[in-house]
Amino acid sequence: MPQTHTTSTTRAAGTAVGVLVRRTVRGASALRGGGSWRPTPYQAFGLLFYLVTVLAYWAVPLCCDAGQHAAVVERLKDSLLRPRHPMADLPGAGSPYYSPYSVTQGVLARLTGLGGWEVVRLAGPLNLLVLLTGIGRLVRVLTPRPWAPVLAVGAMTLLWGTERAWWSGYLNLMSMTGNLGYPSAFAIGLTFWAWALTGARARGRGRVRFVGPSGLPGLAGYAGLGALYGLILLIHPITAVAAVLGAVAFVAGWQHGWRGAVVARWGVAAGATVLLAWSWPYFDVFALAGDDSVDGIHRQLYERLPGQFWLALLGLPALWARWRRDSRRDPLVLLFALDCLVVAYGWISGHYTYGRILGLTLVPLQFALAVELAAPRPWGRVRRALGGAAAAGACVGFLTVQGGAVVPRALDPVGLEQPSRWPSYSWVARHVGRGEVVISDGHFAPRSLPGYGPNLAAPIWPDPALDDRERQRRLADVRAYLAPTSSRAERTAIARRHHARWLLLTRWKRVPEEAVVVAWSGETGEVLARIG
């Protein structure tokens, strides 16, 4: 008689675990078990998306903030316990760039001998893995529909706007080619995991792993969850603002029965967050709350909101439906409302740094739309119209802004917008020693050069480790040095004041008479000269 071996997963469809298909097995096959593994839609799509995105990320030269993050790795490679300022020959105590994420990268660089640029580049695939698994976990908490996480990734990467939105923490398809290696990408992936774990516990679906002396269940799990939020806070503080808003939304929306034990568990989580953040020795993360030195450069986040984000508004009908169905306690609805309040506060108060959470503000819209469109058929007229609008919006987003991220120029028949391509400055690093000070002008060089080991006379980016008034004085000195009317004596005084030994000038600048040209770039026309 044939044996029938029937096994299946007990998890909801669409989980990270594959599906075991029932089948009849005979003979020796019955002894080994007859279940055949079949990937879930998200596993299949996620693997394809991962491979395509990593290849696109690898094909584009690192740019923008990557030089800053590479410089952080270089300083930690030089001194893990007392790193210098990321971009200048100054003390680095108090710099928030020295987070657990970057310290881990510094350890890797010291163990392997890799440079800062290589470490940042290698971080991209890891960060993408954390992101995709976090999305799958979070959407699984929201719904068991197997196609929902697939649609969530599509909405998150395509439904932005028809103008380029490129910023650290923005996870549209185009910006992923440049910022996957940043700490913000890793922090957002952890945020999705933290929201999923918070939602599961608020709904009572979290696993109880420990019972303390007081009889309160799951305290170790809640402490671990709090530590996860503390880690996000240390890695990328502005992402942590959105992460905490999400925690509030999930707990307020799904937690019922506020008994003393329940309050104690969430209190343990909050306490673990504060304790971990407070104990980090490299900088005081709580002191950043009063720091407004970076508000000015973030004002531009508010300047083109409609053009950059209007396609995400296709998720409003789905969010409205959730609000109507779930008695106004739906976590995605609460999260969107809280995010909007914080973004509005940033605009009204002038603390424009809070605009950095705009990328995560779109997530409730995008994920609500994904869950709605993952519903089984037959669809009603409203859902069909919403699905058609979402498909059209995704096509518009792909053809206007996002498509050039994954379609090579050689295969592009319509002239899609391409990612930014910054020049390399490895040719400068062959001449300038580690820690030597460079005076530079232009846009690319000051943002990239510290990632190879040299320092700048004047750091481009604000950093709490350096008083911003001193940074502005240094920038003024650089402008005075490069001014056509500067005298040799003035230039010499400035160079000595900042221990500068090198000049890296764009082709529009005159090389001073006391400097000796050492090399030049055929790509950009920039000139490297040694100060006499």
C-alpha positions in Angstrom: 0.0 0.0 0.0 1.3 3.5 -0.7 2.2 5.7 2.2 0.8 9.3 2.2 3.2 11.8 3.8 1.5 15.1 4.3 3.3 18.1 5.9 2.6 21.8 5.6 3.8 24.8 7.4 1.5 26.3 10.0 2.6 29.8 9.3 0.5 32.1 7.2 1.2 32.3 3.5 3.7 34.9 2.5 6.1 34.3 5.4 9.8 34.0 5.0 9.4 30.2 5.3 8.7 28.2 2.2 5.6 26.1 1.5 5.7 22.3 1.7 3.4 20.8 -0.9 1.4 17.7 -0.1 2.1 14.7 -2.3 1.9 10.9 -2.3 5.2 9.2 -1.9 6.2 5.5 -2.4 8.9 3.2 -1.3 12.2 4.6 -0.1 11.0 8.2 -0.7 8.5 7.7 2.1 11.3 7.1 4.5 13.0 10.4 3.6 9.8 12.4 3.7 7.8 13.4 0.7 7.4 17.2 1.2 8.7 19.3 -1.7 9.6 22.9 -0.9 8.1 25.8 -2.9 9.1 29.4 -2.4 6.6 32.0 -1.4 5.9 34.8 -3.8 7.9 37.2 -1.6 10.9 34.8 -1.5 11.0 34.5 -5.3 10.4 38.2 -6.0 12.7 39.3 -3.1 15.6 37.2 -4.4 15.2 38.7 -7.9 14.8 42.2 -6.5 17.9 41.7 -4.3 20.1 40.6 -7.2 19.0 43.3 -9.6 19.3 46.1 -6.9 22.8 44.9 -5.8 24.0 44.8 -9.4 22.6 48.3 -9.9 24.2 49.6 -6.7 27.5 48.0 -7.6 27.5 49.6 -11.1 27.2 53.2 -9.8 30.2 55.0 -8.2 29.6 55.9 -4.6 28.8 59.5 -4.2 27.3 62.2 -2.0 27.6 61.3 1.7 29.6 58.1 1.0 32.8 60.1 1.4 31.8 61.1 4.9 31.0 57.5 5.9 34.2 56.2 4.4 36.1 58.8 6.3 34.5 57.6 9.6 35.7 54.1 8.8 39.2 55.4 8.1 39.4 57.3 11.4 38.3 54.3 13.3 40.8 52.2 11.4 43.5 54.5 12.7 42.2 54.6 16.3 39.3 52.5 17.4 39.0 54.0 20.8 39.9 57.6 20.2 39.1 58.4 16.6 39.8 61.9 15.2 37.2 64.2 13.6 36.0 62.4 10.4 37.0 65.3 8.1 39.5 67.5 9.8 42.7 67.2 11.9 40.8 67.8 15.1 39.5 65.7 18.1 36.5 63.6 17.3 35.0 63.2 20.7 31.3 63.6 20.7 30.8 63.0 16.9 27.5 61.0 16.4 29.1 59.4 13.3 30.9 57.0 15.7 27.9 54.7 16.2 27.8 51.0 16.8 27.3 50.5 13.1 30.4 52.5 12.1 32.5 51.0 15.0 31.7 47.6 13.7 32.8 48.7 10.2 36.0 50.1 11.8 36.7 46.7 13.4 36.2 45.0 10.0 38.5 47.5 8.3 41.2 46.8 10.9 40.9 43.1 10.7 40.8 42.9 6.9 42.9 45.9 5.8 40.0 47.2 3.7 39.7 50.9 3.1 36.8 53.1 4.0 35.3 53.1 0.5 35.5 49.3 0.2 33.8 48.8 3.6 31.0 51.3 2.7 30.5 49.5 -0.6 30.3 46.1 1.0 27.7 47.3 3.5 25.1 47.8 0.7 24.2 44.2 0.1 24.0 43.5 3.9 21.8 46.5 4.4 19.5 45.5 1.6 19.1 42.1 3.1 18.1 43.6 6.4 15.6 45.9 4.6 14.0 43.1 2.6 13.6 40.7 5.5 12.3 43.6 7.7 9.7 44.4 5.1 8.6 40.8 4.8 8.3 40.5 8.6 6.4 43.7 9.0 3.9 43.1 6.3 3.4 39.6 7.7 2.3 41.2 10.9 -0.1 43.4 9.0 -1.7 40.7 6.9 -1.3 37.0 5.9 -1.9 37.8 2.2 1.1 36.3 0.4 1.4 39.0 -2.3 1.3 41.9 0.1 5.1 42.1 0.8 5.8 41.9 -2.9 3.5 44.9 -3.6 4.9 46.7 -0.6 8.4 46.6 -2.1 7.1 47.8 -5.4 5.1 50.7 -3.8 8.0 51.7 -1.5 10.5 51.9 -4.4 8.3 53.4 -7.2 5.4 55.4 -5.7 7.3 58.6 -4.8 6.9 61.4 -7.3 8.1 62.6 -10.8 11.0 64.7 -9.5 14.1 63.0 -8.1 14.1 62.6 -4.3 17.6 61.6 -3.4 18.5 61.8 0.3 19.9 59.6 3.0 16.9 57.6 4.3 15.0 57.8 1.1 14.4 54.3 -0.3 13.1 54.9 -3.8 14.7 52.8 -6.5 16.9 55.7 -7.7 18.3 56.7 -4.4 19.0 53.0 -3.4 21.8 53.0 -6.0 23.7 55.5 -3.9 22.6 55.2 -0.3 22.3 51.5 0.4 25.7 51.5 2.1 24.7 54.3 4.5 23.9 53.8 8.2 20.4 55.1 7.5 19.6 52.1 5.2 20.6 49.7 8.0 18.7 51.7 10.6 15.5 51.7 8.5 15.8 47.9 8.0 16.1 47.5 11.8 13.1 49.9 12.2 10.9 47.6 10.1 12.0 44.6 12.2 11.3 46.6 15.4 7.8 47.6 14.2 7.0 44.0 13.3 8.1 42.7 16.8 6.3 45.6 18.5 3.1 44.9 16.6 3.3 41.1 17.3 3.7 41.7 21.0 1.0 44.4 21.1 -1.4 41.9 19.5 -0.3 39.2 21.9 1.5 37.1 19.2 5.0 37.6 20.5 6.7 34.5 21.9 7.2 34.4 25.6 10.7 33.3 26.2 11.3 34.2 29.9 9.4 34.5 33.1 11.0 36.6 35.7 10.7 36.3 39.5 7.7 38.6 39.6 5.9 36.4 37.2 5.8 39.0 34.4 6.1 37.0 31.1 8.5 37.9 28.3 10.5 40.5 30.1 13.7 39.4 28.3 11.9 39.7 25.0 10.7 43.2 25.8 14.2 44.2 27.0 15.6 42.9 23.7 13.0 44.9 21.8 13.9 48.0 23.7 17.6 47.4 23.0 16.8 47.2 19.3 15.2 50.7 19.5 18.2 51.9 21.4 20.5 50.6 18.6 18.5 52.4 16.0 18.8 55.6 18.1 22.6 55.3 18.2 23.0 54.3 14.5 20.8 57.1 13.0 19.0 59.3 15.5 16.6 60.9 13.1 15.4 57.5 11.9 14.9 56.7 15.5 12.3 59.5 15.7 10.2 57.7 13.1 10.9 54.4 14.7 9.6 55.6 18.1 6.5 57.0 16.4 5.9 53.6 14.9 6.2 51.9 18.2 3.7 54.4 19.7 1.3 53.7 16.8 1.4 49.9 17.1 1.1 49.9 20.8 -1.7 52.5 20.9 -3.5 50.7 18.1 -3.2 47.1 19.0 -2.5 46.8 22.7 -5.6 46.1 24.8 -6.0 45.5 28.5 -3.6 47.9 30.1 -3.0 46.0 33.3 0.0 46.6 35.5 1.9 43.7 34.0 1.4 45.1 30.5 2.6 48.6 31.5 5.6 47.0 33.2 6.6 45.1 30.1 6.5 48.2 27.9 8.3 50.1 30.6 11.1 47.5 30.5 11.3 48.1 26.7 11.5 51.9 27.1 14.1 51.5 29.9 16.3 49.3 27.8 16.2 51.8 25.0 17.3 54.6 27.2 19.9 52.5 29.0 21.6 51.3 25.9 21.7 54.8 24.3 22.9 56.4 27.5 25.8 53.9 28.0 27.3 54.4 24.5 30.8 55.9 25.2 31.5 57.7 21.9 28.8 60.5 22.1 25.8 61.6 24.0 22.9 60.9 21.7 20.4 62.8 23.9 22.5 66.0 23.6 21.6 66.0 19.9 18.0 67.0 20.7 19.1 70.6 21.2 21.6 70.8 18.3 20.4 72.9 15.4 23.6 73.1 13.4 22.3 70.9 10.6 18.8 72.5 10.3 19.9 74.9 7.7 21.0 72.3 5.1 17.8 70.4 5.6 15.5 73.3 4.6 15.6 72.1 1.0 13.7 68.9 2.1 10.5 71.0 2.3 11.0 72.9 -1.0 9.7 70.4 -3.6 7.4 68.1 -1.7 4.6 67.9 -4.3 6.8 66.9 -7.2 8.9 64.4 -5.1 6.0 62.7 -3.3 2.7 63.0 -5.0 2.5 59.4 -6.4 2.5 58.1 -2.8 -0.9 59.8 -2.3 -2.4 56.9 -4.2 -2.3 55.1 -0.9 -4.6 57.6 0.8 -7.8 55.7 -0.2 -6.4 52.5 1.3 -5.4 54.3 4.5 -8.9 55.8 4.6 -10.5 52.4 4.3 -8.4 51.1 7.2 -9.4 54.0 9.3 -13.1 53.3 8.5 -12.8 49.6 9.2 -10.6 49.5 12.3 -12.3 52.0 14.5 -9.6 54.6 14.0 -7.0 52.6 15.9 -5.2 51.2 12.9 -1.4 51.5 13.4 -0.7 52.6 9.9 -3.3 55.4 10.2 -1.8 56.5 13.5 1.7 56.3 12.2 0.9 58.5 9.2 -0.8 61.1 11.4 2.1 61.2 13.9 4.7 61.4 11.1 2.8 64.3 9.5 2.7 66.1 12.8 6.4 65.8 13.3 7.1 66.9 9.7 4.8 69.9 10.2 6.6 70.8 13.4 9.9 70.8 11.6 8.6 73.3 9.1 6.8 75.6 11.6 9.6 75.6 14.2 12.5 75.9 11.7 14.0 72.6 12.9 14.1 71.3 9.3 16.1 68.2 10.3 12.8 66.6 11.2 12.0 66.6 7.5 14.5 63.7 7.3 11.6 61.3 8.3 9.7 62.2 5.1 10.8 59.0 3.5 9.4 56.9 6.3 6.3 59.1 6.3 5.3 57.5 3.0 5.6 54.0 4.3 2.0 53.9 5.8 0.6 55.0 2.5 2.6 52.6 0.5 2.1 49.6 2.7 -1.6 50.2 3.2 -2.0 50.3 -0.6 0.0 47.0 -0.9 -2.2 45.3 1.7 -5.4 46.5 0.0 -4.4 45.3 -3.4 -3.2 41.9 -2.2 -6.8 41.0 -1.3 -8.1 37.9 -3.1 -10.3 38.3 -6.1 -13.0 39.0 -7.2 -12.5 42.7 -6.6 -15.1 45.3 -6.3 -15.3 48.4 -8.6 -13.4 50.6 -6.1 -10.6 48.2 -5.6 -10.2 47.6 -9.3 -10.0 51.4 -9.9 -7.4 51.7 -7.1 -5.4 48.9 -8.6 -5.4 50.5 -12.0 -4.4 53.8 -10.6 -1.5 52.2 -8.6 -0.3 50.3 -11.7 -0.3 53.5 -13.7 1.4 55.4 -10.9 4.1 52.8 -10.7 4.7 53.0 -14.5 4.9 56.8 -14.3 7.4 56.7 -11.4 9.5 54.1 -13.2 9.6 56.0 -16.5 10.1 59.5 -15.1 12.6 59.0 -12.2 13.2 55.5 -11.0 13.8 53.3 -14.1 17.3 54.6 -14.9 18.5 53.0 -11.6 18.2 49.5 -13.0 18.2 50.0 -16.8 21.7 50.5 -18.2 22.1 53.4 -20.5 23.2 51.0 -23.3 19.8 49.2 -23.1 17.7 52.4 -22.5 15.5 53.2 -25.5 13.8 56.2 -24.1 16.5 58.2 -22.2 15.7 57.4 -18.6 17.2 59.6 -15.9 20.4 58.1 -14.7 22.0 58.0 -11.2 24.6 60.5 -10.3 28.2 59.5 -11.2 30.9 61.2 -9.1 34.6 61.1 -10.0 37.1 59.0 -8.0 39.9 60.7 -6.1 42.1 57.7 -5.6 44.6 59.5 -7.8 44.9 62.1 -5.1 45.4 59.5 -2.4 48.4 58.1 -4.2 50.2 61.4 -3.4 48.7 62.7 -0.2 49.5 60.9 3.0 47.0 59.8 5.6 46.1 62.6 7.9 47.7 65.3 5.8 45.6 68.5 5.4 44.2 69.6 2.0 42.7 72.9 1.0 40.1 72.3 -1.7 37.4 73.9 -3.6 34.6 72.6 -5.8 31.7 70.3 -4.9 32.9 66.8 -5.3 36.4 66.8 -3.8 35.7 68.2 -0.3 32.9 65.6 0.1 34.9 62.7 -1.2 38.6 63.2 -0.3 38.4 62.5 3.5 37.2 59.0 2.7 40.7 58.1 1.4 42.5 59.2 4.6 43.5 62.9 4.1 41.9 65.7 6.2 40.3 69.0 5.1 41.3 72.4 6.4 37.5 73.1 6.6 35.0 70.4 7.0 32.0 70.6 4.7 29.4 69.0 7.0 28.4 70.2 10.5 29.4 67.9 13.3 28.7 68.3 17.1 32.4 67.4 17.6 33.3 70.8 16.2 31.7 74.0 17.2 30.0 75.3 14.1 31.4 78.8 14.6 34.9 77.3 14.3 33.9 75.4 11.2 32.5 78.6 9.6 35.8 80.4 10.5 37.7 77.6 8.7 35.5 77.9 5.7 36.1 81.6 5.6 39.9 81.0 5.8 39.6 78.6 2.8 37.7 81.2 0.8 40.3 83.9 1.7 43.1 81.6 0.6 41.5 80.9 -2.7 40.5 84.5 -3.4 42.2 86.0 -6.5 43.2 89.0 -4.4 45.0 87.1 -1.6 48.7 87.8 -1.1 51.4 85.2 -0.6 51.8 86.2 3.0 48.1 85.8 3.7 48.0 82.4 2.1 51.1 81.2 4.0 49.5 82.3 7.3 46.3 80.4 6.6 48.2 77.3 5.5 50.3 77.3 8.6 47.3 78.0 10.8 45.6 74.8 9.6 48.8 72.8 8.9 47.8 72.5 5.2 50.4 70.9 2.9 48.3 70.4 -0.3 45.9 72.1 -2.6 43.3 70.4 -4.7 41.8 73.0 -7.1 39.2 72.9 -9.9 40.3 74.0 -13.3 38.8 77.4 -12.8 41.2 78.3 -9.9 44.7 79.7 -10.3 47.5 77.7 -8.7 49.4 80.0 -6.3 53.0 80.9 -7.2 54.4 79.1 -4.1 52.6 75.8 -4.9 54.1 73.0 -7.1 51.8 71.0 -9.3 52.2 67.3 -8.6 49.3 65.7 -10.6 46.1 66.5 -12.4 42.9 64.6 -13.4 42.1 64.1 -17.0 38.5 63.4 -16.0 37.7 66.6 -14.1 40.6 68.9 -14.9 41.4 69.3 -11.2 45.0 70.0 -10.1 46.8 68.7 -7.1 49.6 70.9 -5.9 52.0 70.8 -2.9 52.3 74.0 -0.9 55.9 75.2 -0.8 
